[in-house]
């Protein structure tokens, strides 16, 4: 997933990154959409960690990117 996102960003020009797009009922620049995606991934990772711990599984530590 991260490789795909990195490739997508590299294929966009600076002008394309500054274009506005619709997101969650609002308009944001495309570059900010990538930050929203990262935040969403982190959110679900946190949910998975909590679920695993509730089931008695200790997930491997997670640091950095």
C-alpha positions in Angstrom: 0.0 0.0 0.0 2.7 2.5 0.9 4.6 1.7 -2.3 1.5 2.4 -4.3 0.9 5.7 -2.5 4.5 6.7 -3.0 4.3 5.9 -6.7 1.1 7.8 -7.0 2.6 10.9 -5.3 5.7 10.7 -7.5 3.5 10.6 -10.7 1.7 13.8 -9.7 3.1 17.2 -10.7 3.3 19.9 -8.1 0.4 21.7 -9.8 -1.7 18.5 -9.5 -0.9 18.2 -5.8 -2.2 21.7 -5.3 -5.6 21.1 -7.1 -8.7 20.9 -4.9 -10.7 17.7 -4.6 -13.9 16.8 -2.8 -13.4 14.9 0.4 -15.9 14.1 3.2 -18.3 16.9 2.1 -15.6 19.5 1.9 -12.9 20.6 -0.6 -9.2 20.0 0.2 -6.0 20.1 -1.8 -4.9 16.8 -3.2 -1.7 16.8 -1.1 -3.8 16.9 2.0 -5.8 13.9 0.9 -2.6 11.8 1.3 -2.2 13.0 4.9 -5.9 12.0 5.5 -5.1 8.6 4.1 -2.1 8.1 6.4 -4.2 9.2 9.4 -6.9 6.7 8.4 -4.4 3.9 8.2 -3.0 4.7 11.6 -6.5 4.8 13.1 -7.3 1.3 11.9 -3.9 0.0 13.0 -4.8 1.3 16.5 -8.1 -0.5 16.4 -6.4 -3.7 15.4 -3.9 -3.4 18.2 -6.7 -3.0 20.8 -8.6 -5.9 19.4 -5.6 -8.2 19.4 -4.7 -7.3 23.0 -8.3 -8.0 24.1 -7.9 -11.4 22.5 -4.6 -12.0 24.4 -2.3 -11.4 21.5 0.6 -9.0 22.1 1.3 -7.3 18.8 4.9 -6.5 17.7 6.0 -3.0 18.6 5.5 -0.3 16.0 7.8 2.7 15.7 8.2 5.2 12.8 7.1 4.6 9.3 
